[in-house]
Structure formats: structure tokens, C-alpha cells
């Protein structure tokens, strides 16, 4: 029997994204989705550490690995792995490792401000692990998140792509949230655009 991979999302829009990746790249994999938008809402207002008790309760009893697709709460979730007794992976870690490899000039784009600090910390961690110096700049895409919340996915992705194209003198552009991934296909910049869903899912299924 195949052990399911539990995916924890803070938006239901991620469910079909990861199911499509499973169907195209990992046929036969079994995904179990948990959707908890309230976790991101609380993390944005009270800080990521505030969601630790809720994460602990939600993930208790997981039969196999867990992939957390929200970058804001990924580090907190990862830290719970020892007490949960299963691997807990953050979706953006493989992306961060690739960005550190491509650096040193890394630009981080986010549409939610609470994502910026955890993403920068992760990039610095992966760069340190690889022994590579990095220079990181952060950019919050104005007005984008309100488009996402309103269900205007096309408008949301367009704003992200425009922000990426406006960047200069960078070696890699990191799309900090899984929801931003499809903007990569809309950009014209020659800089590599890195997103988290595909490499994150592959790493979790290999764990």
C-alpha cells in the first residue's frame, strides 16, 4: 500500500495545482490535502509562531510525510517534525537551494509581506549550507494579494510577472509563494524565475 503524502495548504487553489503535478510527473503517488486558510490569516496578524499549536493539532497522527505549501508557516511546521514523528517539509526549500546555487544576486518577490522574512531566512540558510555568499533583495508586489483574494488569478499573475520583469542585475528571481508559480510563464526577463511547487513536490515524494 502506498503511503500518502499529506499536503497542508492555506488556500484551496493549491489543491488542483499539486494534483496536476502529481498526474504529470508522479503518476501513482497518493496525495492527501488539508486546507486551512485560517493559519495564514493568523500568521499574518500574530506572526508565524502563533500557529504552532494549531499546526501541531492538525498534523498529529499523520501516517507519512507532510509537505507544507505555505511559505509563511513553513519554518514553524518544519520545526514540529521531531515531535510529530514524520518528515515535515516546506515546499520552498528545494527552490531556495537552487537559488543559492544560481546566486549571488537573488531577488525575492512576494505578494504577502509575512512571507518575506521566512523566505530570506531560508535562502540564507541554504546559501550557508552550500558555502555560497548571497545578496538578497526583497520586493512586495503591490495590490497583487487583493487580486488573489478576489479570485482574479489572471490579474494576480500579471502583476507578479510585471514585477519580475522590472528587476535588473539579478542572477535569480524567487517567487516566494506557491500561488505565484504560473507567473513564470508570463515573464520576459532573461533571469531564471524559480518557483516552488514542482521541486517541492518531487522532494517530498522522494523523502
MARMAR-571406 format. One line per 2 residues: number of its first residue (from 1); their letters; for each residue x, y, z of N, C-alpha, C, O. Coordinates in steps of 0.02 Angstrom, whole numbers, plus 50000, padded with zeros to 5 digits. Layout:
// residues N
NUM) a) X,Y,Z,X,Y,Z,X,Y,Z,X,Y,Z ~ ...
This chain:
// residues 207
1) xx) 50042,49940,50000,50000,50000,50000,50044,50062,50000,50091,50067,50039 ~ 50028,50110,49957,50067,50171,49951,50051,50218,50009,49993,50232,50022
3) xx) 50103,50242,50043,50092,50290,50098,50075,50357,50069,50111,50382,50026 ~ 50020,50388,50090,50001,50453,50061,50048,50509,50085,50074,50507,50141
5) xx) 50057,50557,50042,50091,50619,50061,50038,50669,50079,49994,50685,50038 ~ 50041,50695,50140,49993,50746,50162,50018,50814,50141,50075,50833,50156
7) xx) 49977,50852,50107,49993,50920,50088,49950,50968,50129,49889,50962,50129 ~ 49982,51015,50163,49946,51065,50202,49948,51131,50164,50001,51159,50152
9) xx) 49889,51155,50145,49882,51218,50107,49846,51270,50150,49809,51253,50196 ~ 49857,51333,50133,49818,51387,50164,49770,51419,50113,49740,51471,50128
11) xx) 49764,51389,50055,49715,51410,50005,49694,51349,49964,49736,51308,49947 ~ 49629,51343,49949,49606,51285,49910,49631,51286,49838,49628,51234,49805
13) xx) 49655,51342,49814,49677,51346,49744,49738,51301,49732,49752,51283,49674 ~ 49773,51283,49784,49834,51242,49775,49818,51169,49763,49860,51132,49736
15) xx) 49760,51147,49782,49743,51075,49775,49748,51052,49702,49783,51003,49689 ~ 49714,51085,49654,49720,51062,49585,49789,51070,49556,49809,51033,49511
17) xx) 49827,51120,49580,49896,51130,49556,49939,51069,49571,49974,51043,49528 ~ 49936,51046,49633,49977,50989,49652,49950,50923,49626,49989,50877,49612
19) xx) 49885,50919,49618,49857,50859,49586,49880,50854,49514,49896,50800,49489 ~ 49883,50911,49479,49906,50911,49409,49980,50892,49405,50000,50855,49360
21) xx) 50020,50917,49451,50091,50899,49452,50099,50824,49466,50141,50791,49436 ~ 50058,50798,49512,50060,50726,49526,50043,50686,49463,50078,50638,49446
23) xx) 49990,50706,49428,49968,50669,49369,50020,50670,49314,50029,50620,49278 ~ 50055,50727,49306,50102,50734,49251,50171,50706,49267,50204,50677,49223
25) xx) 50193,50714,49330,50262,50697,49347,50269,50637,49393,50322,50605,49394 ~ 50216,50621,49431,50222,50568,49481,50160,50523,49482,50128,50517,49534
27) xx) 50144,50493,49426,50084,50450,49424,50090,50394,49475,50142,50362,49482 ~ 50035,50382,49508,50034,50330,49559,50044,50355,49630,50029,50321,49678
29) xx) 50070,50417,49636,50078,50447,49702,50009,50462,49732,49962,50479,49696 ~ 50004,50455,49797,49941,50468,49832,49948,50531,49874,49991,50534,49918
31) xx) 49907,50580,49859,49909,50644,49895,49847,50652,49939,49792,50636,49917 ~ 49857,50675,49999,49803,50691,50045,49807,50765,50061,49858,50789,50086
33) xx) 49754,50803,50045,49756,50875,50053,49720,50898,50116,49664,50876,50131 ~ 49753,50943,50153,49722,50979,50208,49723,51053,50190,49775,51079,50170
35) xx) 49667,51087,50197,49663,51158,50180,49642,51197,50243,49589,51184,50271 ~ 49684,51244,50264,49670,51282,50325,49688,51355,50315,49742,51377,50336
37) xx) 49645,51394,50282,49659,51464,50269,49671,51505,50332,49706,51555,50331 ~ 49640,51484,50387,49645,51522,50449,49717,51524,50475,49734,51570,50513
39) xx) 49758,51477,50456,49827,51477,50478,49865,51537,50451,49903,51569,50487 ~ 49856,51551,50387,49890,51609,50358,49862,51673,50387,49899,51720,50401
41) xx) 49796,51676,50395,49766,51737,50424,49797,51752,50492,49814,51809,50506 ~ 49803,51701,50533,49831,51712,50600,49905,51729,50597,49929,51773,50633
43) xx) 49942,51694,50554,50014,51707,50547,50027,51778,50525,50076,51809,50546 ~ 49984,51804,50482,49993,51873,50457,49981,51924,50511,50013,51977,50512
45) xx) 49935,51910,50556,49918,51959,50608,49958,51951,50672,49974,52000,50706 ~ 49976,51888,50689,50009,51875,50753,50080,51849,50746,50116,51843,50796
47) xx) 50101,51834,50685,50167,51806,50674,50164,51731,50664,50119,51699,50692 ~ 50210,51702,50626,50208,51630,50610,50209,51585,50672,50176,51533,50672
49) xx) 50245,51604,50724,50250,51560,50783,50182,51550,50817,50172,51500,50852 ~ 50136,51596,50805,50070,51591,50838,50030,51531,50814,49983,51510,50848
51) xx) 50047,51504,50755,50007,51449,50728,50034,51381,50749,50006,51330,50729 ~ 50088,51378,50787,50118,51314,50805,50069,51267,50840,50066,51208,50821
53) xx) 50029,51289,50889,49983,51242,50921,49931,51214,50872,49915,51155,50873 ~ 49905,51257,50828,49856,51234,50779,49888,51185,50730,49857,51136,50711
55) xx) 49949,51199,50709,49985,51153,50664,49996,51086,50698,49986,51033,50667 ~ 50015,51088,50760,50028,51026,50797,49965,50983,50800,49968,50922,50789
57) xx) 49909,51015,50814,49846,50978,50818,49824,50952,50750,49798,50896,50745 ~ 49833,50992,50698,49810,50974,50631,49850,50916,50602,49823,50873,50568
59) xx) 49915,50915,50617,49959,50865,50586,49970,50804,50630,50001,50755,50608 ~ 49945,50805,50691,49953,50747,50735,49920,50686,50704,49864,50689,50679
61) xx) 49955,50631,50706,49927,50569,50678,49939,50560,50604,49914,50512,50575 ~ 49977,50605,50573,49994,50596,50502,50032,50531,50493,50079,50517,50530
63) xx) 50011,50491,50444,50040,50425,50435,50106,50426,50397,50144,50378,50400 ~ 50120,50481,50363,50180,50485,50322,50204,50556,50317,50184,50598,50357
65) xx) 50247,50571,50268,50275,50637,50262,50222,50691,50250,50167,50678,50225 ~ 50240,50752,50270,50196,50810,50262,50233,50863,50221,50291,50878,50235
67) xx) 50199,50891,50171,50226,50947,50132,50184,51008,50146,50124,51008,50134 ~ 50216,51061,50172,50181,51123,50187,50191,51172,50130,50248,51191,50115
69) xx) 50136,51192,50098,50143,51232,50037,50139,51307,50050,50143,51346,50003 ~ 50130,51327,50112,50128,51398,50129,50196,51419,50155,50220,51393,50205
71) xx) 50228,51467,50121,50295,51488,50139,50297,51525,50206,50348,51524,50241 ~ 50243,51558,50223,50242,51596,50286,50250,51551,50346,50285,51569,50394
73) xx) 50217,51493,50346,50217,51449,50404,50262,51388,50396,50264,51345,50439 ~ 50300,51385,50341,50340,51326,50327,50392,51311,50380,50401,51254,50398
75) xx) 50427,51363,50404,50481,51352,50452,50452,51326,50518,50481,51282,50550 ~ 50396,51354,50539,50365,51332,50602,50344,51259,50595,50354,51219,50642
77) xx) 50314,51241,50539,50293,51172,50528,50352,51125,50528,50350,51072,50559 ~ 50406,51144,50494,50466,51102,50492,50492,51087,50562,50514,51031,50576
79) xx) 50489,51137,50606,50517,51129,50673,50478,51079,50715,50503,51055,50766 ~ 50416,51062,50694,50374,51015,50731,50388,50942,50713,50361,50897,50745
81) xx) 50428,50930,50662,50439,50862,50637,50461,50813,50692,50434,50758,50695 ~ 50509,50831,50736,50531,50782,50786,50475,50758,50831,50470,50698,50846
83) xx) 50431,50804,50853,50377,50782,50898,50320,50748,50861,50284,50707,50890 ~ 50312,50764,50797,50259,50730,50758,50281,50660,50736,50239,50617,50724
85) xx) 50347,50650,50731,50372,50584,50714,50370,50567,50640,50378,50509,50621 ~ 50358,50617,50597,50359,50607,50525,50397,50665,50493,50402,50719,50523
87) xx) 50424,50656,50433,50457,50711,50398,50407,50767,50383,50352,50754,50358 ~ 50426,50828,50397,50385,50886,50379,50429,50931,50336,50480,50956,50358
89) xx) 50409,50940,50273,50450,50977,50226,50414,51041,50205,50353,51042,50197 ~ 50452,51094,50196,50423,51155,50169,50434,51156,50094,50488,51139,50070
91) xx) 50384,51175,50057,50385,51169,49985,50439,51211,49952,50462,51195,49897 ~ 50461,51265,49986,50508,51311,49955,50581,51295,49967,50625,51330,49941
93) xx) 50596,51243,50006,50667,51229,50020,50706,51208,49958,50761,51234,49948 ~ 50682,51162,49916,50721,51147,49855,50731,51208,49810,50784,51215,49779
95) xx) 50680,51250,49805,50687,51311,49766,50742,51356,49795,50781,51385,49757 ~ 50744,51362,49861,50794,51404,49893,50864,51377,49881,50911,51416,49870
97) xx) 50872,51312,49882,50937,51281,49868,50960,51297,49797,51018,51311,49785 ~ 50912,51294,49750,50929,51310,49681,50946,51383,49673,50992,51401,49636
99) xx) 50911,51427,49708,50926,51499,49705,50996,51513,49732,51033,51553,49704 ~ 51014,51480,49787,51081,51490,49815,51134,51467,49766,51187,51497,49761
101) xx) 51120,51414,49729,51167,51389,49679,51176,51439,49623,51231,51447,49596 ~ 51121,51472,49604,51124,51518,49547,51147,51588,49566,51167,51626,49522
103) xx) 51145,51606,49630,51162,51673,49654,51227,51700,49625,51252,51674,49575 ~ 51255,51752,49655,51239,51776,49722,51182,51828,49727,51156,51840,49781
105) xx) 51163,51858,49671,51113,51912,49674,51043,51881,49666,51023,51863,49611 ~ 51007,51877,49721,50942,51845,49722,50888,51896,49739,50893,51932,49788
107) xx) 50837,51900,49697,50780,51943,49710,50721,51899,49732,50705,51850,49699 ~ 50689,51918,49786,50631,51882,49812,50569,51923,49799,50564,51981,49820
109) xx) 50521,51894,49764,50456,51925,49753,50404,51891,49797,50402,51829,49800 ~ 50363,51930,49830,50308,51902,49870,50247,51947,49863,50253,52006,49846
111) xx) 50189,51919,49875,50128,51959,49873,50098,51966,49943,50050,52004,49953 ~ 50126,51929,49992,50106,51936,50061,50168,51953,50101,50218,51916,50098
113) xx) 50167,52007,50138,50227,52031,50173,50255,51980,50223,50315,51976,50232 ~ 50210,51942,50254,50233,51894,50305,50276,51838,50276,50308,51802,50313
115) xx) 50277,51832,50210,50317,51780,50177,50390,51801,50170,50433,51758,50164 ~ 50403,51866,50170,50470,51889,50153,50524,51866,50203,50574,51837,50182
117) xx) 50513,51878,50267,50564,51860,50317,50579,51785,50318,50637,51766,50318 ~ 50528,51741,50319,50543,51669,50317,50580,51648,50254,50623,51604,50257
119) xx) 50565,51679,50197,50598,51661,50135,50671,51683,50135,50715,51645,50115 ~ 50684,51744,50159,50753,51767,50164,50793,51724,50211,50850,51706,50196
121) xx) 50764,51706,50268,50799,51663,50315,50816,51595,50284,50870,51568,50295 ~ 50769,51568,50246,50781,51504,50213,50836,51509,50161,50879,51465,50156
123) xx) 50835,51562,50121,50887,51572,50071,50956,51578,50103,51005,51550,50079 ~ 50959,51615,50158,51023,51623,50193,51047,51556,50222,51106,51541,50222
125) xx) 50999,51517,50247,51016,51450,50273,51044,51405,50219,51095,51372,50229 ~ 51011,51404,50161,51033,51361,50106,51099,51386,50077,51142,51345,50057
127) xx) 51108,51451,50074,51172,51478,50049,51229,51460,50097,51284,51443,50075 ~ 51215,51465,50162,51266,51446,50211,51283,51373,50207,51342,51354,50213
129) xx) 51233,51332,50197,51244,51260,50190,51288,51244,50130,51328,51198,50131 ~ 51278,51283,50077,51317,51272,50015,51383,51310,50015,51423,51302,49969
131) xx) 51394,51352,50066,51455,51391,50068,51458,51445,50015,51512,51460,49989 ~ 51401,51473,49998,51398,51523,49945,51373,51590,49973,51323,51592,50008
133) xx) 51409,51644,49959,51385,51710,49981,51325,51731,49937,51325,51718,49877 ~ 51276,51764,49967,51219,51788,49929,51202,51859,49949,51214,51880,50006
135) xx) 51175,51896,49902,51148,51963,49915,51074,51960,49896,51056,51949,49838 ~ 51031,51970,49945,50959,51960,49936,50922,52026,49940,50931,52064,49987
137) xx) 50880,52039,49890,50835,52096,49892,50764,52070,49893,50749,52019,49863 ~ 50720,52105,49928,50650,52084,49933,50604,52136,49901,50617,52196,49904
139) xx) 50550,52111,49872,50503,52154,49835,50432,52129,49848,50416,52072,49831 ~ 50391,52171,49877,50321,52155,49888,50281,52181,49829,50283,52241,49814
141) xx) 50245,52137,49796,50207,52157,49736,50142,52191,49758,50095,52159,49783 ~ 50141,52256,49750,50084,52296,49773,50019,52276,49739,50018,52263,49678
143) xx) 49966,52273,49777,49897,52262,49754,49885,52190,49729,49828,52173,49711 ~ 49936,52149,49728,49927,52082,49700,49883,52038,49745,49839,52003,49720
145) xx) 49895,52039,49810,49860,51992,49853,49784,52005,49854,49745,51959,49859 ~ 49765,52068,49848,49693,52083,49845,49662,52053,49782,49604,52033,49783
147) xx) 49700,52050,49727,49676,52017,49666,49667,51943,49679,49616,51913,49659 ~ 49715,51913,49712,49711,51841,49727,49650,51826,49770,49612,51779,49756
149) xx) 49640,51866,49822,49584,51854,49867,49517,51864,49832,49467,51835,49852 ~ 49517,51907,49781,49455,51919,49743,49443,51867,49690,49392,51869,49655
151) xx) 49490,51820,49682,49482,51768,49631,49505,51788,49562,49493,51752,49514 ~ 49540,51845,49557,49565,51869,49493,49635,51841,49482,49685,51876,49488
153) xx) 49638,51777,49465,49703,51744,49458,49744,51774,49402,49804,51783,49409 ~ 49712,51790,49345,49749,51818,49289,49780,51885,49307,49837,51898,49291
155) xx) 49741,51927,49340,49767,51992,49361,49823,51985,49412,49873,52022,49410 ~ 49815,51938,49456,49867,51924,49507,49932,51903,49474,49985,51931,49490
157) xx) 49929,51855,49429,49989,51831,49396,50020,51884,49352,50082,51887,49345 ~ 49979,51925,49321,50005,51979,49279,50047,52029,49320,50100,52050,49299
159) xx) 50022,52047,49379,50060,52093,49422,50126,52062,49444,50176,52097,49447 ~ 50125,51998,49459,50187,51964,49480,50237,51963,49421,50296,51976,49431
161) xx) 50213,51946,49362,50257,51944,49304,50287,52013,49288,50346,52019,49272 ~ 50246,52064,49293,50271,52132,49282,50325,52151,49332,50375,52182,49315
163) xx) 50314,52132,49394,50364,52146,49446,50429,52110,49432,50483,52138,49442 ~ 50425,52048,49409,50485,52010,49392,50522,52042,49334,50584,52047,49334
165) xx) 50485,52065,49284,50517,52095,49225,50549,52162,49241,50593,52185,49204 ~ 50528,52194,49295,50556,52259,49313,50623,52253,49350,50658,52302,49359
167) xx) 50641,52193,49369,50703,52182,49406,50763,52182,49359,50758,52157,49303 ~ 50818,52210,49382,50879,52211,49342,50938,52188,49385,50935,52191,49447
169) xx) 50990,52165,49352,51052,52145,49385,51039,52093,49440,51062,52101,49497 ~ 51003,52041,49422,50991,51985,49469,51011,51920,49435,51008,51913,49374
171) xx) 51032,51872,49476,51052,51807,49449,50995,51756,49455,50996,51704,49422 ~ 50947,51770,49498,50889,51727,49505,50832,51766,49537,50843,51808,49580
173) xx) 50772,51751,49515,50711,51780,49544,50672,51725,49577,50653,51676,49545 ~ 50660,51733,49641,50623,51684,49681,50551,51707,49689,50538,51761,49715
175) xx) 50505,51666,49665,50433,51678,49677,50416,51644,49743,50410,51583,49746 ~ 50410,51684,49795,50411,51658,49864,50350,51615,49881,50355,51574,49926
177) xx) 50294,51625,49847,50233,51587,49865,50214,51540,49808,50223,51555,49749 ~ 50187,51483,49827,50166,51434,49777,50114,51462,49729,50112,51443,49671
179) xx) 50073,51507,49754,50021,51537,49712,50048,51578,49655,50012,51594,49608 ~ 50112,51597,49658,50143,51640,49607,50173,51601,49549,50194,51631,49500
181) xx) 50176,51535,49554,50216,51494,49508,50200,51505,49435,50245,51509,49393 ~ 50136,51510,49418,50117,51516,49347,50137,51582,49316,50133,51589,49255
183) xx) 50159,51630,49356,50182,51694,49329,50247,51685,49291,50264,51726,49248 ~ 50284,51632,49306,50348,51621,49272,50340,51617,49197,50384,51640,49159
185) xx) 50285,51588,49174,50273,51580,49102,50255,51646,49068,50254,51650,49007 ~ 50241,51698,49107,50219,51762,49080,50275,51813,49077,50265,51869,49053
187) xx) 50334,51796,49102,50387,51845,49107,50430,51846,49043,50431,51799,49004 ~ 50465,51903,49035,50510,51910,48978,50582,51920,49001,50628,51923,48959
189) xx) 50593,51924,49066,50661,51935,49091,50706,51876,49075,50684,51819,49076 ~ 50770,51889,49061,50817,51834,49049,50839,51799,49113,50868,51745,49111
191) xx) 50824,51829,49170,50845,51798,49234,50803,51736,49247,50744,51734,49231 ~ 50833,51684,49276,50795,51623,49294,50740,51641,49344,50753,51675,49394
193) xx) 50680,51616,49331,50624,51626,49377,50612,51560,49412,50596,51509,49380 ~ 50619,51559,49478,50614,51498,49516,50549,51497,49557,50532,51545,49590
195) xx) 50514,51441,49552,50452,51433,49591,50456,51367,49629,50499,51326,49616 ~ 50410,51358,49676,50417,51304,49724,50377,51240,49713,50400,51187,49734
197) xx) 50318,51241,49680,50277,51180,49680,50310,51118,49652,50310,51066,49685 ~ 50337,51121,49592,50364,51060,49560,50424,51031,49598,50423,50972,49614
199) xx) 50476,51071,49614,50532,51041,49651,50513,51022,49722,50540,50974,49749 ~ 50467,51059,49752,50446,51042,49820,50410,50976,49823,50422,50936,49868
201) xx) 50364,50965,49775,50327,50901,49774,50374,50843,49761,50369,50791,49792 ~ 50420,50852,49714,50467,50798,49697,50509,50779,49758,50519,50720,49772
203) xx) 50533,50829,49795,50574,50816,49854,50534,50780,49908,50559,50734,49941 ~ 50471,50801,49917,50430,50770,49969,50414,50698,49952,50414,50655,49997
205) xx) 50401,50683,49890,50384,50615,49870,50446,50570,49873,50440,50509,49878 ~ 50505,50600,49871,50567,50561,49875,50590,50551,49947,50637,50514,49960
207) x) 50556,50584,49993,50578,50582,50063,50561,50515,50096,50577,50505,50155
